[in-house]
Amino acid sequence: MVYAKKFFSDVSLVEISKGDYKKEFVEYELNVTSTLKTPTNFYNFLEGLNQYSSIVQADFPIHLEATKESITSIFKIKVYDTNVTH
């Protein structure tokens, strides 16, 4: 969440599922709803996911809707983290 706030002015992460993935990883699926000023922030966010310590996958569809003041984005991400209980 802290990472996402670097790029989005309003961000909500909601966990929609959590499950074991081949017992070596835990998979978290998150709904992301955010507000941003320019599309560049969104693409910088995606680019920065490569530096994240866990494996992160942004899923399609990615919904972007522009108003005069901002852009709202809605998309899902999956985070694969090491399963420490394995």
N, C-alpha and C positions, 0 to 999 in steps of 0.2 A: 504494500500500500504506500509506503514511504517513497519507493521508487516511482510509482505512478503519479504521485503528487508533484514530482519535479516537472511533469509535462502537461498535466491537466489541472484546470482551476477547480473543478468539482469532479470527484471520482468516487464511485461506489463499487466495491468488490464484494460479491455475494457468492459464497461457496454453494454450488448446487449438487456436487457429489464428491465423494472421496472413496477411493477403493485401492486395493492392492493391485499392482501391475507386475505380473511375473514375480511376485514376492520380493523383488530386489528394490522396487520403487513404490512409493505411495503417489497416487495420481489425484490431484485436486483439480476440479473444473470450476471456473469462476466466471460469473457474468460481470462484465465491466461496462459501466455507464459513466460517461465523462463529458465534460465541456472543455473546449479548447478554443484559442483565438485563431490559430492558423493550422492548415494541414501539415505544415512542417513539424509541429510539435508531435503529431501522431506518428509520422514516419521516424522521427528521432527516437520516440518511445520504442517502436518496433526494432529499430537498429540497435538500441541499447540492450534489448533482451539477450543479445548474443554475449554480453558481458556478465549476465546473471549467473550465480553459482549453481542453480538448478536448471534442468532442461525446461524451457518454456515454449509452448506452441500457441500461436494466435490462430483461431479457427475462423473460417468463413461461414456465413456471410458477415461482413463488416459493414454496419449501417452508419453512414455519415449524413447528417442533415444540417444544412446551413440556415442561419437566420442572419439578420443584419448585424447583430452583435457578436455571435459566436457560432461554433460548430458543435453539435452533439454527436457523440459516437457511442455505439452499442455493439459489443462483440464479446466473444468468449475466449478465454485462454485456459490452457491446461498446463499445470505445473507438475513435473515429475521430480520428486524429491527422494533421496535415499531413505529406504525403510530401515530405521534404526532398530526396530524390533526383530528384524530378520536374522 
